[in-house]
Amino acid sequence: MASNYSHTGTDLDSLLAPLGSGWPTAGTQSFAVGGTDIASRYAIASSGTAYGSTTGYTLNGIDVGTIFAGLGTTNVVVSTISTLSVSAALGAPSGTGTTGTTTVTASKGKQSGYTYTWVITGAGTINGQSTSTASVTATVGAGSTTTGSIYCAVSDGTTTTNTNTVGWSVQNTSSAFTMRVAVDSFFANPARYYSADGVTWGTATGTTFGGMYSGASTNNIKIMVGSSNNATISTDGGATWSAHTYPQGTYINGSNNVFQLMPASTESITAYYSTDGVTLTSTLLPSAMIVQKLGSNGAGHLVGAAAYDSAGNPNTISIISTDNGHTWSLGGALPSAQHWAGVVWLSGTTYVAFSPNTNLAITTNGGTAWSNVNGGAVPTGCPSSMAGVAMASNGSIIVIGSGSSGSSAGQTVSYSTNGTTWTPVVFSGVPGFSGISVTYINGFFLAAGYTGQSTVWKSTNGITWTPETIPGTSSYVQVVC
């Protein structure tokens, strides 16, 4: 349109419109064109770079370019962005979801060449960084929601303006499962059962093998390995299992969301680590050895004791990893040559190593130096032969003995809170109990072995134990993980 107010033949509208695209109204200027104040007329042209030269139009001796420069701003102007969310069944034990998108529109400033920087809080990843449109992706546990906030900083190279801050959320509506303990009927007629409380049991489906001798749970995954390189893996807490094959026979351990696979052959120097039990990364031990149960402080410090050295002999070898099993080095020499069955972490830098004939050794500095417990003799209160060991979250250690299956008395289980002083606990009324394994999960211990009946034993404190019946008819049962 034309204002019909011209200067040297040029209409005022045409003259002022390109002057940095105008400025927002800051009040009337008493300079009217066609009955409209100049501030109102040109405010619609928006905020932009102030005009830097005179126009030749003056009001009370002040050039109109100067008036306009005082009315506005050089800042970039941005639009409002919207909240981001998604709610869907993403899977168990966890799944990944992506929200919808939001877009920011920029104007003013230099009018072009804008850059976009999205800023996020929370455990999510921005999609579309450096563009005007963004979304958020996050991995969320079943039955859970992950949230955060997001905004965009828009710049024209001179000024930067932030959008409003909005929330984002990714909800996984898949049903969460409870991590369960899993047991095998051993060798003959192999079957597998699972329970969240040690009392109510279900029968697992999928692939099972007889003779699973090692198992571990971490990162919501369970793995059992057998006498060869066969393995079975469960990702739903032990209800269903699938077969897997490893490069070699292995003892499986799991801690801090990483599985450690230790060689079950004296001819191998190679160990592996994995977050899912399927994709393996190899690493080397200081020498060929068999290492069964590792002690872990839950923060990446692992200690192991060799069951057999490279010649298959009793030994004094201990090994240490400070990076969750990615690398290994020799620890201090154990106080006597034994077929060491495993190590448990007690607290701080204290670990206890044990052998099948109940020799115990203790380290208080993370495995660099060891000493005998009870002078190397079987501690008072311990069974004379050990089959398994477990530690509770409160630091209680349980050792289960492997007594004679023909015994008429219940086999002793031992309890300790420091690794040096032990209290015997007898499973009374169970003739011929011979322990095979014990584990701690979901706040309780579960022990199993040969009982002459389909029974496992449960305890919440390591002192008082109750028998629990599992499905099936096997009298030879082991808790694996």
HUSUL-V512370 format. One record per residue. RES is the residue in one small letter. OMEGA is omega as a letter, one per 30 degrees, with the letter a starting at -180 (999 if undefined). D_FIRST is the distance of its C-alpha to the first C-alpha in Angstrom with 1 decimal. Layout:
[[RES;OMEGA;D_FIRST] [RES;OMEGA;D_FIRST]]
This chain:
[[m;l;0.0] [a;a;3.8] [s;a;6.8] [n;l;9.1] [y;a;11.4] [s;l;12.7] [h;a;15.8] [t;l;17.9] [g;a;15.2] [t;a;12.6] [d;a;9.5] [l;l;10.2] [d;a;7.3] [s;a;8.6] [l;a;12.0] [l;a;12.4] [a;a;10.9] [p;a;14.0] [l;l;16.4] [g;l;18.4] [s;l;15.6] [g;a;15.8] [w;l;18.5] [p;a;19.5] [t;l;19.7] [a;a;23.1] [g;a;22.9] [t;a;21.1] [q;a;20.9] [s;l;21.1] [f;a;18.1] [a;l;15.5] [v;a;12.1] [g;l;11.5] [g;a;14.5] [t;l;13.4] [d;a;15.6] [i;l;14.3] [a;l;16.5] [s;a;15.0] [r;a;11.3] [y;l;12.2] [a;a;15.2] [i;l;13.4] [a;l;13.2] [s;a;17.0] [s;a;20.1] [g;a;21.0] [t;a;22.8] [a;a;22.7] [y;a;21.4] [g;l;24.5] [s;a;23.8] [t;l;22.6] [t;a;19.2] [g;l;20.7] [y;a;18.9] [t;l;21.7] [l;a;22.4] [n;l;26.1] [g;a;26.9] [i;a;25.1] [d;a;22.5] [v;l;19.2] [g;l;20.0] [t;l;23.3] [i;a;21.8] [f;a;19.6] [a;l;22.7] [g;a;24.7] [l;a;22.4] [g;a;22.6] [t;l;24.9] [t;a;25.7] [n;l;27.3] [v;l;26.8] [v;a;25.7] [v;l;27.7] [s;l;27.9] [t;l;31.0] [i;a;33.9] [s;l;36.4] [t;a;40.2] [l;l;42.3] [s;l;45.5] [v;l;48.0] [s;a;51.2] [a;l;53.6] [a;a;57.2] [l;l;57.2] [g;l;60.9] [a;g;64.0] [p;l;65.2] [s;l;61.5] [g;a;58.5] [t;l;55.1] [g;l;51.8] [t;a;48.1] [t;l;45.3] [g;a;42.1] [t;l;39.0] [t;a;36.2] [t;l;33.0] [v;l;31.0] [t;a;27.3] [a;l;26.2] [s;a;22.9] [k;a;21.9] [g;l;24.5] [k;l;24.5] [q;a;22.5] [s;l;25.4] [g;a;29.2] [y;l;30.1] [t;a;33.8] [y;l;35.2] [t;a;38.6] [w;a;40.1] [v;a;42.8] [i;l;45.4] [t;a;48.4] [g;a;51.3] [a;l;53.3] [g;l;50.5] [t;a;48.9] [i;l;45.1] [n;l;43.9] [g;l;40.7] [q;a;41.1] [s;l;38.5] [t;a;36.1] [s;a;33.4] [t;a;35.6] [a;l;39.1] [s;a;42.2] [v;l;45.6] [t;l;49.1] [a;l;52.3] [t;a;56.0] [v;l;57.3] [g;l;60.9] [a;l;61.7] [g;a;61.0] [s;l;58.9] [t;l;55.3] [t;a;53.7] [t;l;50.7] [g;l;48.6] [s;a;45.1] [i;l;42.2] [y;a;38.9] [c;l;36.7] [a;a;35.9] [v;a;32.7] [s;l;32.3] [d;a;29.9] [g;l;32.8] [t;l;32.0] [t;l;31.7] [t;l;33.1] [t;l;32.3] [n;l;34.6] [t;l;33.8] [n;l;35.7] [t;a;39.3] [v;l;40.5] [g;l;44.0] [w;l;45.4] [s;l;48.6] [v;a;50.8] [q;l;53.5] [n;a;56.5] [t;l;57.9] [s;a;60.9] [s;l;64.2] [a;l;65.7] [f;l;69.3] [t;l;72.0] [m;a;73.8] [r;l;77.3] [v;a;80.7] [a;l;82.2] [v;l;85.9] [d;l;87.8] [s;a;91.1] [f;l;92.8] [f;a;94.2] [a;l;95.7] [n;a;93.4] [p;l;90.3] [a;a;87.7] [r;a;85.0] [y;a;84.0] [y;a;81.2] [s;l;80.7] [a;a;78.3] [d;a;81.0] [g;a;84.2] [v;a;85.5] [t;a;83.6] [w;l;83.6] [g;l;81.9] [t;a;82.9] [a;l;80.6] [t;a;79.6] [g;a;79.0] [t;l;81.2] [t;l;84.1] [f;l;86.9] [g;l;90.3] [g;l;91.1] [m;a;87.8] [y;a;89.0] [s;l;85.8] [g;l;82.6] [a;l;79.6] [s;l;76.4] [t;l;73.1] [n;l;69.4] [n;l;70.1] [i;l;72.2] [k;l;75.9] [i;l;78.1] [m;l;81.8] [v;a;83.8] [g;a;87.2] [s;l;90.3] [s;l;88.7] [n;l;85.0] [n;l;84.0] [a;l;81.4] [t;a;79.5] [i;l;76.1] [s;l;74.5] [t;l;70.9] [d;l;71.2] [g;l;73.8] [g;a;76.9] [a;l;76.4] [t;a;75.9] [w;l;77.0] [s;a;76.4] [a;l;78.7] [h;l;78.0] [t;l;80.0] [y;a;80.2] [p;a;81.4] [q;l;84.5] [g;a;86.4] [t;l;84.8] [y;a;84.9] [i;l;81.6] [n;l;80.2] [g;l;76.9] [s;l;75.2] [n;l;71.8] [n;l;70.0] [v;l;72.0] [f;l;75.0] [q;a;77.8] [l;a;80.1] [m;a;83.4] [p;l;85.9] [a;l;88.9] [s;l;90.9] [t;a;92.8] [e;a;91.9] [s;l;88.1] [i;a;86.3] [t;l;82.9] [a;a;81.0] [y;l;77.5] [y;a;74.7] [s;l;72.0] [t;a;69.3] [d;a;69.9] [g;a;73.4] [v;l;72.2] [t;a;70.5] [l;l;73.1] [t;a;73.0] [s;l;76.4] [t;a;77.9] [l;l;81.4] [l;l;84.1] [p;l;86.3] [s;l;89.1] [a;a;90.0] [m;l;90.8] [i;l;90.3] [v;a;88.3] [q;a;88.0] [k;l;86.3] [l;l;83.9] [g;a;83.4] [s;l;79.7] [n;l;78.3] [g;a;75.0] [a;l;73.1] [g;l;74.1] [h;a;77.6] [l;l;80.1] [v;l;83.9] [g;l;86.3] [a;a;90.0] [a;l;91.6] [a;l;93.8] [y;l;95.3] [d;a;95.1] [s;l;94.9] [a;a;98.6] [g;a;98.3] [n;l;100.2] [p;a;99.8] [n;l;97.9] [t;a;96.3] [i;l;92.8] [s;a;89.7] [i;a;86.1] [i;l;82.9] [s;l;79.2] [t;a;76.5] [d;l;73.5] [n;l;74.3] [g;l;76.5] [h;l;74.4] [t;a;77.1] [w;l;80.8] [s;l;83.4] [l;l;87.0] [g;l;87.7] [g;l;90.9] [a;l;94.2] [l;a;95.3] [p;l;98.6] [s;l;100.6] [a;a;100.4] [q;l;99.3] [h;a;97.5] [w;a;94.6] [a;l;92.9] [g;a;89.7] [v;l;88.0] [v;l;86.2] [w;a;84.0] [l;l;85.2] [s;l;82.8] [g;l;81.3] [t;a;83.0] [t;l;86.1] [y;l;87.0] [v;l;90.2] [a;a;91.7] [f;l;94.3] [s;a;96.7] [p;l;98.4] [n;l;101.6] [t;l;99.9] [n;l;99.7] [l;l;96.8] [a;a;95.2] [i;l;92.5] [t;l;90.0] [t;a;88.2] [n;l;86.0] [g;l;84.2] [g;a;86.9] [t;l;87.9] [a;a;91.3] [w;l;93.4] [s;l;96.5] [n;l;98.8] [v;l;98.6] [n;l;102.1] [g;a;103.6] [g;l;102.8] [a;l;104.8] [v;a;103.5] [p;l;102.1] [t;l;103.8] [g;l;102.0] [c;l;100.5] [p;a;101.6] [s;l;103.8] [s;a;101.5] [m;l;97.7] [a;a;95.5] [g;l;92.1] [v;l;90.1] [a;l;86.9] [m;l;85.2] [a;a;83.2] [s;l;80.1] [n;l;82.3] [g;l;84.5] [s;l;87.4] [i;l;89.1] [i;l;91.0] [v;l;93.6] [i;a;95.1] [g;l;98.6] [s;a;99.9] [g;a;103.3] [s;a;105.8] [s;l;104.8] [g;a;108.4] [s;l;108.3] [s;a;109.3] [a;l;107.2] [g;a;103.5] [q;a;102.0] [t;l;100.9] [v;a;97.3] [s;a;96.6] [y;l;94.0] [s;l;93.0] [t;a;90.3] [n;l;91.2] [g;a;92.8] [t;l;96.2] [t;a;97.5] [w;l;97.8] [t;l;98.6] [p;l;100.1] [v;a;98.8] [v;l;100.8] [f;a;99.5] [s;l;102.5] [g;l;103.6] [v;a;102.3] [p;l;105.3] [g;l;104.7] [f;l;101.1] [s;a;100.2] [g;l;96.8] [i;a;94.4] [s;l;91.1] [v;l;89.1] [t;l;85.4] [y;a;83.1] [i;l;79.8] [n;l;77.8] [g;l;80.0] [f;l;83.5] [f;l;86.2] [l;a;87.5] [a;a;90.7] [a;l;92.4] [g;l;95.4] [y;a;98.5] [t;a;99.5] [g;l;101.3] [q;a;98.5] [s;a;94.7] [t;l;93.9] [v;a;91.7] [w;a;91.9] [k;l;89.1] [s;l;88.9] [t;a;86.2] [n;a;88.3] [g;a;90.6] [i;l;93.7] [t;a;93.7] [w;l;93.3] [t;l;93.2] [p;l;93.8] [e;a;91.1] [t;l;91.7] [i;l;89.5] [p;l;89.4] [g;a;91.8] [t;a;95.5] [s;l;95.4] [s;a;97.6] [y;a;96.2] [v;l;92.7] [q;l;90.5] [v;a;87.3] [v;l;85.1] [c;999;81.7]]
